[in-house]
């Protein structure tokens, strides 16, 4: 057991968790005091000993399930499915196996003809514990610990089947059916044994492939997680499933935390600027002019104000969701954030974010925050005119105005002059458009009318593009 725990601790380290030797020893001591019969107690004892940070719990739980359990259940499901398909054909598998056992024990077969290999016997008797041990041993001999990517699953599965001698075992079971027929078993029963051999061989093949898939996830968990995260970064917001939206929230939070960490490091570096020669010489006058005390000029980087104008029409709802979550995860990076939502009418939802947790606030904002009608047709010109009339005073030379929308204006007056006046007062006007630039200005898109009054206009349809733009905002 200690060897297994050490191997599990190594897997945690490979996946980015910090596990010391002392913590592995703590796990040994904890398990000496607890019963290993209760799976939940076992998992919690290892977690308490090996995991330091709350952010690592999800990774730990997934690796625990992959390493300590699950394969036997997969094996059982595969063989239950095999016997179930025969039961649907009217074959009583248990009765058939019992009949074979009785014929073998009664000596109805000629001596020497009923010898079966270990694998064939394990398949015939349904000894899943023995099968699991044989698959693990064969996989080890096949070098499955070296598996690195999904393209190798088929290769290592074939090598493991060869190490098991699976083809020979299947042949032995088919030969057994022929011998049992010759010994007096009915044709229907003998044919059923042949079908049983085929189904068991297929169940074995599928189980070996499942084992390789689990081995890949276990040995390369960090790589697989990074691969899935990279895929999410590139996937369009438009095509996210509900499950991916939930996972994306976690990715957004991690990315926001990374940006905040980078900002913190840069601010520390900015505190020390160039040598202030004049002040340094004055302060060191008492030392005969020798510069014992170095004086540097202070460098300050002002945090910008941010005003968000967010289109919450159904066509850009997912983009708006992640943009708002990203920006509000970075609140300390800005002096002040004011948020406005619009479809045609425009309303402020800044207070909504002050009063609620960010996820709930975003959902309320996407529904108009109770201040606008979201069930109408887009009219950017109307929204910009409302902002120009009622909120232009919120914009000054330190303000970055962030507009998120597709600029599909349903052939209404774009009132581009309103954005011009906003641009003239603001430090920057940045427009994020989920449509490709090749579509800007075509149909009812008025993006070409707004482009001259933007500091930066970028396509933003996935998380990678969004993070790159936020980097420009805060760094």
C-alpha positions as CSV (number, residue, x, y, z in Angstrom):
1,X,0.0,0.0,0.0
2,X,2.8,2.4,0.8
3,X,4.3,1.8,-2.7
4,X,0.9,2.7,-4.2
5,X,0.6,5.9,-2.2
6,X,4.1,7.0,-3.2
7,X,3.2,6.3,-6.9
8,X,0.0,8.3,-6.4
9,X,1.9,11.2,-4.8
10,X,4.3,11.2,-7.8
11,X,1.3,11.5,-10.1
12,X,0.0,14.4,-8.1
13,X,3.4,16.1,-8.5
14,X,3.5,15.5,-12.2
15,X,0.1,17.2,-12.5
16,X,1.2,20.3,-10.7
17,X,0.3,19.6,-7.1
18,X,3.0,20.3,-4.5
19,X,3.4,17.1,-2.4
20,X,6.4,16.7,-0.1
21,X,7.9,13.5,1.3
22,X,6.7,14.6,4.8
23,X,3.2,14.8,3.5
24,X,3.4,11.3,2.0
25,X,4.6,10.0,5.4
26,X,1.6,11.8,7.0
27,X,-0.7,9.9,4.6
28,X,0.9,6.6,5.8
29,X,0.3,7.5,9.4
30,X,-3.3,8.6,8.8
31,X,-4.1,5.3,7.1
32,X,-2.6,3.4,10.0
33,X,-5.3,5.0,12.2
34,X,-8.3,4.6,9.8
35,X,-10.2,1.8,8.1
36,X,-9.5,1.3,4.4
37,X,-12.8,-0.4,3.9
38,X,-14.6,2.9,3.5
39,X,-13.7,4.5,0.2
40,X,-14.8,8.0,1.2
41,X,-12.7,7.9,4.4
42,X,-9.7,6.7,2.4
43,X,-10.1,9.5,-0.2
44,X,-10.6,12.2,2.5
45,X,-7.6,11.0,4.5
46,X,-5.3,11.2,1.5
47,X,-6.7,14.6,0.5
48,X,-6.2,16.0,4.0
49,X,-2.6,14.8,4.0
50,X,-1.5,15.6,0.4
51,X,-3.5,18.6,-0.7
52,X,-2.6,22.2,0.5
53,X,-4.7,24.5,-1.7
54,X,-8.4,24.5,-2.3
55,X,-7.8,25.1,-6.0
56,X,-6.1,21.7,-6.2
57,X,-9.0,19.7,-4.8
58,X,-10.7,19.2,-8.2
59,X,-7.5,17.9,-9.8
60,X,-6.9,15.6,-6.8
61,X,-10.4,14.1,-6.9
62,X,-10.1,13.4,-10.7
63,X,-6.7,11.7,-10.2
64,X,-8.0,9.7,-7.2
65,X,-10.9,8.3,-9.3
66,X,-8.5,7.5,-12.2
67,X,-5.8,5.9,-10.1
68,X,-7.6,4.1,-7.2
69,X,-10.9,3.0,-8.8
70,X,-13.1,2.8,-11.7
71,X,-11.4,0.2,-14.0
72,X,-13.0,-2.8,-12.3
73,X,-16.3,-1.1,-12.8
74,X,-15.6,-0.6,-16.5
75,X,-14.6,-4.2,-16.8
76,X,-17.7,-5.4,-15.1
77,X,-19.9,-3.1,-17.3
78,X,-18.2,-4.5,-20.5
79,X,-18.8,-8.1,-19.5
80,X,-22.3,-7.4,-18.3
81,X,-23.1,-5.8,-21.6
82,X,-21.7,-8.9,-23.4
83,X,-23.8,-11.3,-21.4
84,X,-26.8,-9.0,-21.7
85,X,-26.7,-9.0,-25.5
86,X,-26.8,-12.9,-25.4
87,X,-29.7,-12.8,-23.0
88,X,-31.6,-10.7,-25.5
89,X,-31.2,-13.6,-27.9
90,X,-32.7,-16.0,-25.5
91,X,-29.4,-17.5,-24.2
92,X,-29.1,-18.1,-20.5
93,X,-25.4,-17.4,-20.0
94,X,-25.2,-18.5,-16.4
95,X,-27.0,-21.8,-17.1
96,X,-24.7,-22.4,-20.1
97,X,-21.5,-21.8,-18.1
98,X,-22.8,-24.1,-15.4
99,X,-23.4,-26.8,-18.0
100,X,-19.8,-26.4,-19.3
101,X,-18.5,-26.7,-15.8
102,X,-20.4,-29.9,-15.1
103,X,-19.2,-31.5,-18.3
104,X,-15.6,-30.6,-17.5
105,X,-15.8,-31.9,-14.0
106,X,-17.7,-35.1,-14.9
107,X,-14.9,-36.1,-17.4
108,X,-17.2,-36.2,-20.4
109,X,-14.3,-34.8,-22.4
110,X,-11.3,-36.9,-23.3
111,X,-8.4,-36.4,-20.9
112,X,-5.9,-33.7,-22.0
113,X,-8.5,-32.0,-24.3
114,X,-10.0,-29.8,-21.7
115,X,-6.8,-27.9,-20.7
116,X,-7.4,-24.1,-21.0
117,X,-5.0,-21.2,-20.5
118,X,-5.4,-18.9,-17.6
119,X,-7.0,-16.2,-19.7
120,X,-9.5,-18.6,-21.3
121,X,-10.5,-19.9,-17.9
122,X,-10.9,-16.4,-16.4
123,X,-13.1,-15.5,-19.3
124,X,-15.1,-18.7,-19.0
125,X,-15.7,-18.4,-15.3
126,X,-16.2,-14.6,-15.3
127,X,-13.4,-14.1,-12.8
128,X,-13.1,-10.3,-13.2
129,X,-10.6,-9.9,-10.4
130,X,-8.2,-12.3,-12.1
131,X,-8.9,-10.5,-15.5
132,X,-8.1,-7.1,-14.0
133,X,-4.8,-8.4,-12.6
134,X,-3.9,-10.0,-15.9
135,X,-4.7,-6.8,-17.9
136,X,-2.6,-4.7,-15.5
137,X,0.3,-7.1,-15.7
138,X,0.1,-7.3,-19.5
139,X,-0.1,-3.5,-19.9
140,X,3.0,-3.1,-17.7
141,X,4.9,-5.6,-19.9
142,X,3.7,-3.7,-23.0
143,X,5.2,-0.5,-21.6
144,X,1.9,1.3,-21.1
145,X,3.5,3.7,-18.6
146,X,5.2,5.4,-21.6
147,X,1.9,6.4,-23.2
148,X,1.9,10.1,-24.0
149,X,-0.9,11.0,-26.4
150,X,-4.2,9.8,-27.7
151,X,-2.7,8.5,-31.0
152,X,-0.8,5.8,-28.9
153,X,-4.0,4.3,-27.3
154,X,-4.5,1.8,-30.2
155,X,-0.8,0.8,-30.3
156,X,-0.5,0.0,-26.6
157,X,-3.9,-1.7,-26.7
158,X,-2.8,-4.1,-29.4
159,X,0.5,-4.8,-27.6
160,X,-1.4,-5.5,-24.3
161,X,-3.7,-7.9,-26.1
162,X,-0.7,-9.7,-27.6
163,X,0.9,-9.9,-24.1
164,X,-2.4,-11.4,-22.8
165,X,-2.5,-14.0,-25.6
166,X,-6.1,-12.9,-26.3
167,X,-6.3,-14.5,-29.8
168,X,-5.1,-17.8,-28.4
169,X,-7.7,-17.6,-25.5
170,X,-10.5,-16.9,-28.0
171,X,-9.4,-19.9,-30.1
172,X,-9.3,-22.1,-27.1
173,X,-12.9,-21.2,-26.3
174,X,-14.0,-21.9,-29.9
175,X,-12.2,-25.3,-29.8
176,X,-14.0,-26.0,-26.5
177,X,-17.3,-25.5,-28.1
178,X,-16.5,-28.0,-30.9
179,X,-15.3,-30.5,-28.4
180,X,-18.4,-30.1,-26.3
181,X,-20.5,-30.7,-29.3
182,X,-18.6,-33.9,-30.1
183,X,-19.1,-35.0,-26.5
184,X,-22.8,-34.8,-26.8
185,X,-23.8,-31.2,-26.2
186,X,-26.6,-29.9,-28.4
187,X,-25.9,-27.8,-31.5
188,X,-27.8,-24.8,-30.0
189,X,-25.7,-24.8,-26.8
190,X,-22.4,-25.3,-28.7
191,X,-23.3,-22.4,-31.0
192,X,-24.1,-20.3,-28.0
193,X,-20.7,-21.0,-26.5
194,X,-19.1,-19.8,-29.8
195,X,-21.1,-16.6,-29.5
196,X,-20.1,-16.3,-25.9
197,X,-16.5,-16.6,-26.8
198,X,-16.8,-13.8,-29.4
199,X,-18.7,-11.5,-27.0
200,X,-16.1,-12.1,-24.3
201,X,-13.2,-11.4,-26.6
202,X,-14.8,-8.1,-27.7
203,X,-15.5,-7.2,-24.1
204,X,-11.8,-7.9,-23.3
205,X,-10.7,-5.8,-26.2
206,X,-12.9,-2.8,-25.1
207,X,-11.7,-3.2,-21.5
208,X,-8.1,-3.1,-22.6
209,X,-8.7,0.1,-24.6
210,X,-10.5,1.7,-21.7
211,X,-7.6,0.8,-19.5
212,X,-5.2,2.6,-21.9
213,X,-7.4,5.6,-22.0
214,X,-7.4,5.8,-18.2
215,X,-3.6,5.2,-18.2
216,X,-3.2,8.2,-20.6
217,X,-5.3,10.4,-18.4
218,X,-3.5,9.3,-15.3
219,X,0.1,9.6,-16.6
220,X,-0.5,12.8,-18.6
221,X,-3.3,14.4,-16.6
222,X,-1.7,17.9,-16.7
223,X,-1.1,17.6,-20.5
224,X,-4.7,16.5,-21.0
225,X,-6.0,19.3,-18.9
226,X,-3.9,21.8,-20.8
227,X,-5.1,20.3,-24.1
228,X,-8.8,20.7,-23.0
229,X,-8.2,24.2,-21.8
230,X,-6.4,25.2,-25.0
231,X,-9.4,23.7,-27.0
232,X,-11.8,25.9,-24.9
233,X,-9.6,28.9,-25.5
234,X,-10.0,28.5,-29.2
235,X,-13.7,27.5,-29.3
236,X,-16.2,30.1,-30.4
237,X,-18.4,31.5,-27.7
238,X,-21.4,30.9,-30.0
239,X,-20.9,27.1,-29.9
240,X,-20.3,26.5,-26.2
241,X,-22.4,23.8,-24.5
242,X,-23.8,24.3,-21.0
243,X,-21.1,22.1,-19.6
244,X,-18.4,24.1,-21.4
245,X,-19.9,27.4,-20.2
246,X,-19.5,26.1,-16.6
247,X,-15.9,25.0,-17.2
248,X,-15.2,28.3,-19.0
249,X,-16.1,30.3,-15.9
250,X,-13.3,28.5,-14.1
251,X,-10.8,29.1,-16.9
252,X,-11.8,32.8,-17.0
253,X,-11.2,33.2,-13.3
254,X,-7.8,31.5,-13.6
255,X,-6.8,33.7,-16.5
256,X,-7.9,36.8,-14.6
257,X,-5.8,35.8,-11.6
258,X,-2.8,35.3,-13.9
259,X,-3.2,38.8,-15.3
260,X,-3.5,40.2,-11.8
261,X,-0.3,38.4,-10.7
262,X,1.6,39.8,-13.7
263,X,0.3,43.3,-12.9
264,X,1.4,43.0,-9.3
265,X,4.9,42.0,-10.4
266,X,5.1,44.9,-12.9
267,X,3.9,47.4,-10.3
268,X,6.6,46.3,-7.9
269,X,9.1,46.9,-10.7
270,X,7.7,50.2,-11.6
271,X,8.1,51.6,-8.0
272,X,11.9,51.9,-8.7
273,X,12.6,54.2,-11.6
274,X,15.9,55.8,-12.7
275,X,18.4,57.3,-10.3
276,X,17.4,60.7,-9.1
277,X,20.8,62.3,-9.2
278,X,19.9,65.8,-7.9
279,X,18.1,64.5,-4.8
280,X,20.7,61.8,-4.2
281,X,23.6,64.3,-4.1
282,X,21.6,66.6,-1.8
283,X,20.8,63.8,0.7
284,X,24.4,62.5,0.7
285,X,26.0,65.9,1.3
286,X,26.8,64.9,4.9
287,X,28.9,62.0,3.6
288,X,31.2,64.2,1.7
289,X,29.3,63.6,-1.5
290,X,29.8,59.8,-1.4
291,X,26.5,58.2,-2.5
292,X,25.9,55.9,0.5
293,X,22.1,56.4,0.1
294,X,20.7,55.8,-3.4
295,X,17.6,57.7,-4.4
296,X,15.4,56.6,-7.3
297,X,12.7,58.5,-9.1
298,X,9.2,57.2,-8.4
299,X,7.3,55.8,-11.4
300,X,3.6,55.6,-11.2
301,X,1.2,54.0,-13.6
302,X,-2.3,55.3,-13.0
303,X,-5.1,52.8,-13.0
304,X,-7.5,53.6,-15.8
305,X,-11.2,54.2,-15.4
306,X,-13.4,51.9,-17.3
307,X,-16.8,52.4,-18.9
308,X,-18.4,49.3,-20.5
309,X,-21.2,49.6,-23.1
310,X,-22.4,46.0,-23.5
311,X,-24.8,44.7,-26.1
312,X,-27.0,42.1,-24.4
313,X,-29.0,41.0,-27.4
314,X,-29.4,37.3,-27.9
315,X,-26.9,37.2,-30.7
316,X,-23.9,38.2,-28.5
317,X,-25.1,36.9,-25.1
318,X,-22.3,34.5,-24.5
319,X,-19.6,37.0,-25.5
320,X,-21.1,39.5,-23.1
321,X,-21.2,37.0,-20.3
322,X,-17.5,36.2,-20.4
323,X,-16.5,39.8,-21.1
324,X,-18.3,41.0,-18.0
325,X,-17.0,38.2,-15.9
326,X,-13.4,38.8,-17.0
327,X,-13.5,42.6,-16.4
328,X,-15.2,42.3,-13.0
329,X,-12.6,39.7,-12.0
330,X,-10.1,42.5,-12.5
331,X,-11.9,45.2,-10.6
332,X,-8.8,46.2,-8.5
333,X,-7.0,46.9,-11.8
334,X,-9.2,49.9,-12.4
335,X,-9.9,53.0,-10.4
336,X,-13.6,52.8,-11.2
337,X,-15.9,50.6,-13.4
338,X,-19.3,51.7,-14.7
339,X,-21.3,49.2,-16.7
340,X,-24.2,49.9,-19.1
341,X,-26.2,47.4,-21.1
342,X,-28.3,48.0,-24.1
343,X,-30.3,46.5,-27.0
344,X,-32.0,49.6,-28.1
345,X,-32.6,51.3,-24.8
346,X,-29.5,51.8,-22.6
347,X,-29.4,51.4,-18.8
348,X,-26.7,51.4,-16.1
349,X,-26.1,48.1,-14.1
350,X,-23.1,49.2,-12.1
351,X,-25.1,48.9,-8.8
352,X,-26.1,45.4,-9.8
353,X,-22.5,44.3,-9.6
354,X,-22.1,46.1,-6.3
355,X,-25.1,44.3,-4.8
356,X,-24.6,40.7,-6.1
357,X,-22.0,38.1,-6.5
358,X,-20.4,38.4,-10.0
359,X,-22.1,35.4,-11.6
360,X,-25.5,36.3,-10.4
361,X,-24.9,40.0,-11.4
362,X,-23.9,38.9,-14.9
363,X,-27.1,36.9,-15.4
364,X,-29.2,39.9,-14.2
365,X,-27.3,42.2,-16.5
366,X,-27.9,39.9,-19.5
367,X,-31.6,40.2,-18.7
368,X,-31.4,44.0,-18.8
369,X,-30.9,44.5,-15.1
370,X,-34.6,45.5,-14.8
371,X,-33.7,48.8,-16.5
372,X,-34.2,48.0,-20.2
373,X,-36.3,45.9,-22.5
374,X,-34.1,43.1,-23.9
375,X,-36.9,41.7,-26.1
376,X,-36.5,44.2,-28.9
377,X,-34.4,44.8,-32.0
378,X,-30.9,46.2,-31.8
379,X,-30.4,49.9,-32.3
380,X,-26.9,51.0,-31.5
381,X,-27.6,54.6,-32.6
382,X,-30.3,55.0,-30.0
383,X,-28.1,53.5,-27.3
384,X,-25.2,55.7,-28.1
385,X,-27.4,58.8,-28.2
386,X,-28.8,58.0,-24.8
387,X,-25.3,57.6,-23.4
388,X,-24.1,60.9,-25.0
389,X,-27.1,62.7,-23.6
390,X,-27.2,61.4,-20.1
391,X,-23.7,60.0,-19.2
392,X,-21.1,61.7,-21.3
393,X,-19.8,63.4,-18.1
394,X,-18.7,60.0,-16.9
395,X,-15.9,60.1,-19.5
396,X,-12.7,62.0,-19.1
397,X,-9.0,61.7,-20.3
398,X,-8.3,58.8,-17.9
399,X,-11.3,56.7,-19.1
400,X,-11.2,53.7,-21.4
401,X,-14.6,53.1,-23.0
402,X,-15.1,49.4,-23.9
403,X,-17.9,48.7,-26.4
404,X,-19.0,45.1,-26.9
405,X,-21.5,44.4,-29.8
406,X,-21.8,43.2,-33.3
407,X,-22.9,46.6,-34.7
408,X,-26.0,45.0,-36.4
409,X,-28.2,48.1,-36.4
410,X,-31.3,46.8,-38.2
411,X,-30.9,49.7,-40.8
412,X,-31.5,52.4,-38.1
413,X,-29.5,55.7,-38.0
414,X,-26.1,54.7,-36.5
415,X,-25.6,58.2,-35.0
416,X,-21.9,57.8,-35.3
417,X,-21.3,61.4,-34.2
418,X,-22.2,60.3,-30.7
419,X,-19.3,57.8,-30.6
420,X,-17.1,60.6,-32.1
421,X,-17.8,62.8,-29.2
422,X,-17.2,60.0,-26.7
423,X,-13.9,59.2,-28.5
424,X,-12.8,62.9,-28.3
425,X,-13.3,62.9,-24.5
426,X,-12.0,59.4,-23.6
427,X,-8.4,58.1,-23.3
428,X,-9.3,55.1,-25.5
429,X,-12.4,53.6,-27.2
430,X,-12.0,49.9,-27.7
431,X,-14.7,47.9,-29.6
432,X,-15.0,44.1,-29.4
433,X,-17.0,42.6,-32.2
434,X,-17.8,38.8,-32.2
435,X,-18.2,38.9,-36.0
436,X,-15.3,38.5,-38.4
437,X,-13.9,41.8,-39.9
438,X,-14.9,40.5,-43.3
439,X,-18.5,40.9,-42.3
440,X,-18.2,44.5,-40.9
441,X,-20.1,47.0,-43.0
442,X,-22.2,44.4,-44.9
443,X,-25.9,44.0,-44.6
444,X,-27.2,45.9,-41.6
445,X,-23.8,46.1,-40.0
446,X,-22.7,49.7,-39.4
447,X,-19.3,48.8,-38.0
448,X,-17.6,50.7,-40.8
449,X,-19.3,53.9,-39.7
450,X,-18.0,53.5,-36.1
451,X,-14.4,52.4,-37.0
452,X,-13.0,55.9,-37.4
453,X,-14.0,56.8,-33.8
454,X,-12.3,53.8,-32.2
455,X,-8.8,53.5,-30.8
456,X,-8.9,49.7,-31.3
457,X,-11.5,47.5,-32.9
458,X,-10.9,43.7,-32.7
459,X,-12.7,40.5,-33.5
460,X,-13.6,38.8,-30.2
461,X,-15.3,35.4,-30.5
462,X,-13.2,33.2,-28.2
463,X,-11.4,33.3,-24.9
464,X,-7.9,33.6,-26.5
465,X,-8.9,36.8,-28.4
466,X,-10.6,38.1,-25.3
467,X,-7.6,37.6,-23.0
468,X,-5.3,39.2,-25.5
469,X,-7.5,42.4,-25.6
470,X,-7.8,42.5,-21.8
471,X,-4.0,42.3,-21.6
472,X,-3.9,45.5,-23.6
473,X,-6.4,47.1,-21.3
474,X,-4.7,46.5,-18.0
475,X,-1.0,45.8,-18.7
